[in-house]
Amino acid sequence: MFDFHVHSNFSPDSEMKMEDAVNAAVEKGIKEMCFTDHIDYDYNGDGASLLFDYKEYFSTIKNLQEEFRHKISIKIGVEMGLQPHILNQCKEDVLNNKFDFVIGSIHSVEKSDLYLGSFFKEKDQRMAYATYFDELNYVIDHFDAYSVLGHLDIIKRYGDYDMPLPLEEFKESTGKIFKKIIEKGKGIELNTSGIRYNLGDYHPSLDIIKLYHELGGEIITLGSDAHTPQQVSFDLHNGLKSLKELGFKYVATFKEMNPIFHPIDK
């Protein structure tokens, strides 16, 4: 099993030491994992950024790679928070560092952090969703330095709406996005954190993942989005089972930004 979305204390929203994450992964039978700590430039529109020291990050992971080389394969990744006005900076970071894997995620829309909630003020649910997918579409058109899109339907996690909009409400825009990323050789992730957040489904939901598969998408990774040792590998076995039921034959890992396909049956 593989966990390709793990946050350590290099991310501001996690206190988990990398070594603790690796030990948890080994105990749970994970064969390969990837640290994907947060980089978010100007997440609030006022210049505030979530950053870490790349040199220290790479050094720490390389030491763990050596220490645990006989127990688990550890890859170096990043979760890059993407917004239209910072794409050049994000691209520069990816090109200047030898990542194995890059998750391209949107955490802020219209220069407003989704978590903080101000983005949703004076917007009904359909407008909020439409704005999010419009911005995601722009990012995909102008940025290629990523491996997979992270938690594609993260918009449903926020806004205090009674329930998420059904896929039919944004199927056309999602389909356009999928066609573009498939053509560019990019993928998506199945992120199990949606279950932890009591959303009743994964990120993205299985109906969205099904659409991706129906349109020809093949590159898909598994990730727990863990921020604590207890969350490492969370629900990955059920996620893998779900992918098989949807018709996927392979799950991907990455090395030096290149996908490696592993048969689900094995």
Legacy VTK file of the C-alpha trace (Angstrom):
# vtk DataFile Version 3.0
C-alpha trace
ASCII
DATASET POLYDATA
POINTS 266 float
0.000 0.000 0.000
1.080 3.577 -0.700
0.336 6.872 1.071
1.174 9.822 -1.146
-0.294 12.682 0.872
1.322 13.128 4.294
2.005 16.327 6.264
4.649 16.726 8.935
5.557 19.578 11.251
7.093 21.333 8.261
3.458 22.266 7.600
1.941 24.843 9.965
-1.174 22.730 10.534
0.695 19.626 11.715
2.837 18.852 14.747
3.815 15.360 13.556
7.533 14.741 13.352
8.624 13.088 10.124
10.155 10.165 11.978
6.861 9.553 13.786
5.030 9.539 10.461
7.478 7.026 9.014
7.230 4.767 12.052
3.444 4.874 11.837
3.572 3.996 8.142
5.901 1.053 8.771
3.695 -0.240 11.588
0.663 -0.104 9.294
2.334 -1.945 6.444
2.825 0.985 4.085
5.483 0.147 1.503
5.932 3.638 0.075
5.040 7.095 1.340
5.554 10.659 0.242
5.775 13.772 2.381
3.754 16.577 0.811
4.083 19.560 3.119
2.337 22.843 2.439
3.633 25.758 0.410
1.010 28.497 0.090
2.090 31.915 -1.134
-0.151 34.884 -0.337
-2.956 32.645 0.880
-4.955 35.593 2.281
-4.378 38.281 -0.355
-2.304 40.348 2.078
1.033 38.661 1.455
0.879 36.084 4.248
2.515 32.821 3.175
2.905 29.307 4.533
6.474 28.258 3.774
9.247 25.991 5.009
12.980 25.756 4.458
13.549 23.532 1.420
17.141 22.755 2.355
16.184 21.488 5.802
13.181 19.645 4.361
15.229 17.731 1.807
17.984 17.010 4.324
15.561 15.599 6.892
13.838 13.345 4.365
17.122 12.108 2.914
18.303 11.134 6.403
15.088 9.181 6.931
15.444 7.535 3.540
18.782 6.179 4.649
17.649 5.194 8.135
14.548 3.326 6.920
15.881 2.114 3.568
15.181 -1.538 4.374
11.665 -0.925 5.700
9.936 1.642 3.483
10.481 3.796 0.418
10.162 7.514 1.249
9.610 10.072 -1.488
9.998 13.856 -1.419
6.922 15.822 -2.396
5.113 19.077 -1.801
1.535 20.271 -1.771
1.676 23.508 -3.712
-1.193 25.891 -3.083
-2.055 27.371 -6.471
-3.637 30.723 -7.304
-3.586 32.608 -10.619
-1.335 35.439 -9.399
1.405 33.206 -7.884
1.867 30.569 -10.587
5.301 31.828 -11.646
6.616 31.580 -8.090
5.170 28.078 -7.722
6.708 26.996 -11.018
10.092 28.375 -9.983
9.967 26.403 -6.720
9.176 23.144 -8.494
11.846 23.637 -11.165
14.529 24.558 -8.615
13.951 21.549 -6.351
14.149 17.851 -7.172
10.749 16.708 -6.020
9.458 13.230 -6.722
5.856 14.359 -6.588
3.866 17.607 -6.566
0.234 17.932 -5.534
-1.362 20.980 -7.123
-4.098 22.192 -4.783
-6.312 25.198 -4.414
-6.784 26.395 -0.842
-7.576 30.039 -1.637
-9.947 31.514 -4.217
-10.041 35.183 -5.188
-7.053 35.591 -2.842
-9.172 34.405 0.062
-8.424 31.310 2.165
-11.389 28.926 1.927
-10.844 27.798 5.510
-11.251 31.324 6.888
-14.648 31.636 5.200
-14.664 35.186 3.842
-14.754 33.874 0.250
-18.288 32.595 0.826
-19.720 35.912 2.011
-22.273 37.387 -0.397
-22.143 34.232 -2.567
-24.785 31.570 -2.819
-23.622 27.983 -3.089
-23.777 27.765 -6.890
-21.813 30.982 -7.306
-19.155 29.809 -4.848
-18.735 26.498 -6.649
-18.688 28.148 -10.086
-16.022 30.643 -8.995
-13.879 27.876 -7.533
-14.010 25.761 -10.684
-13.381 28.798 -12.908
-10.207 29.552 -10.956
-9.130 25.904 -11.031
-9.679 25.890 -14.782
-7.468 28.984 -15.156
-4.717 27.392 -13.078
-4.762 24.243 -15.200
-4.517 26.301 -18.383
-1.465 28.204 -17.126
0.433 25.783 -14.882
1.901 22.351 -15.631
4.466 21.850 -12.852
2.446 19.336 -10.845
1.778 15.598 -10.784
-1.830 15.353 -9.591
-4.608 17.699 -8.564
-5.256 17.602 -4.825
-8.706 17.149 -3.221
-10.360 18.457 -6.385
-13.749 19.130 -4.772
-12.405 20.743 -1.596
-14.996 23.508 -2.066
-17.630 21.174 -0.615
-15.785 21.083 2.732
-16.443 24.751 3.468
-19.173 27.363 3.326
-21.553 25.994 5.962
-24.057 24.890 3.336
-26.637 22.254 4.216
-25.126 19.720 1.803
-22.703 19.633 -1.147
-24.074 20.328 -4.588
-24.557 17.167 -6.669
-22.058 16.515 -9.461
-24.675 17.358 -12.094
-24.446 20.987 -11.015
-20.773 21.233 -12.042
-20.254 18.162 -14.228
-19.573 20.172 -17.387
-16.802 22.266 -15.834
-15.289 19.218 -14.136
-15.341 17.274 -17.375
-13.488 20.069 -19.175
-10.834 20.088 -16.463
-10.391 16.331 -16.675
-10.026 16.363 -20.444
-7.273 18.967 -20.155
-5.280 17.206 -17.462
-5.583 13.823 -19.173
-4.220 15.346 -22.373
-1.337 16.857 -20.409
-0.471 13.567 -18.711
-1.522 14.737 -15.251
-3.624 12.907 -12.703
-5.777 13.221 -9.624
-5.695 11.752 -6.148
-8.151 9.785 -4.083
-7.835 11.623 -0.776
-9.428 9.757 2.123
-9.706 12.802 4.406
-13.262 13.451 3.250
-14.298 10.479 5.371
-12.474 11.915 8.390
-14.215 15.250 7.864
-17.584 13.453 7.936
-18.387 14.418 4.360
-19.540 10.887 3.622
-17.185 10.424 0.673
-13.631 10.882 -0.494
-11.944 13.942 -2.030
-12.982 14.003 -4.761
-16.180 12.010 -4.331
-16.457 8.675 -6.091
-18.884 9.978 -8.710
-16.255 12.556 -9.741
-13.528 9.901 -9.809
-15.848 7.749 -11.941
-16.213 10.626 -14.417
-12.425 10.953 -14.576
-12.125 7.244 -15.372
-14.884 7.367 -17.986
-13.084 10.215 -19.761
-9.912 8.118 -19.979
-8.096 9.155 -16.808
-5.594 6.582 -15.572
-3.179 8.408 -13.257
-4.516 8.300 -9.714
-2.709 8.244 -6.370
-3.870 7.324 -2.887
-3.369 9.686 0.035
-4.562 9.984 3.614
-3.797 13.713 3.943
-2.450 12.731 7.360
-1.459 15.357 9.913
-1.033 12.957 12.855
0.466 9.461 13.179
-3.023 8.029 13.739
-4.164 9.407 10.370
-1.336 7.868 8.340
-2.793 5.309 5.863
-6.350 6.174 6.977
-8.941 4.159 4.988
-6.553 3.524 2.094
-7.590 -0.117 1.733
-11.227 0.877 1.238
-10.132 3.592 -1.162
-8.191 1.072 -3.224
-11.180 -1.262 -3.234
-13.370 1.580 -4.477
-10.968 2.325 -7.334
-11.080 -1.303 -8.415
-14.882 -1.272 -8.351
-14.852 1.819 -10.580
-12.731 -0.023 -13.139
-9.241 1.249 -12.388
-6.528 -1.321 -13.040
-3.619 0.597 -11.546
-2.723 3.014 -8.775
0.223 5.354 -9.284
3.215 6.386 -7.271
5.833 8.878 -8.462
9.606 9.068 -8.657
11.401 12.125 -10.019
8.029 13.443 -11.241
7.352 10.344 -13.334
4.381 8.061 -12.619
4.931 4.399 -11.778
1.874 2.188 -12.199
1.093 -0.644 -9.786
-1.590 -3.256 -10.599
-4.384 -2.985 -8.077
-4.880 -6.760 -8.076
-1.375 -7.168 -6.697
LINES 1 267
266 0 1 2 3 4 5 6 7 8 9 10 11 12 13 14 15 16 17 18 19 20 21 22 23 24 25 26 27 28 29 30 31 32 33 34 35 36 37 38 39 40 41 42 43 44 45 46 47 48 49 50 51 52 53 54 55 56 57 58 59 60 61 62 63 64 65 66 67 68 69 70 71 72 73 74 75 76 77 78 79 80 81 82 83 84 85 86 87 88 89 90 91 92 93 94 95 96 97 98 99 100 101 102 103 104 105 106 107 108 109 110 111 112 113 114 115 116 117 118 119 120 121 122 123 124 125 126 127 128 129 130 131 132 133 134 135 136 137 138 139 140 141 142 143 144 145 146 147 148 149 150 151 152 153 154 155 156 157 158 159 160 161 162 163 164 165 166 167 168 169 170 171 172 173 174 175 176 177 178 179 180 181 182 183 184 185 186 187 188 189 190 191 192 193 194 195 196 197 198 199 200 201 202 203 204 205 206 207 208 209 210 211 212 213 214 215 216 217 218 219 220 221 222 223 224 225 226 227 228 229 230 231 232 233 234 235 236 237 238 239 240 241 242 243 244 245 246 247 248 249 250 251 252 253 254 255 256 257 258 259 260 261 262 263 264 265
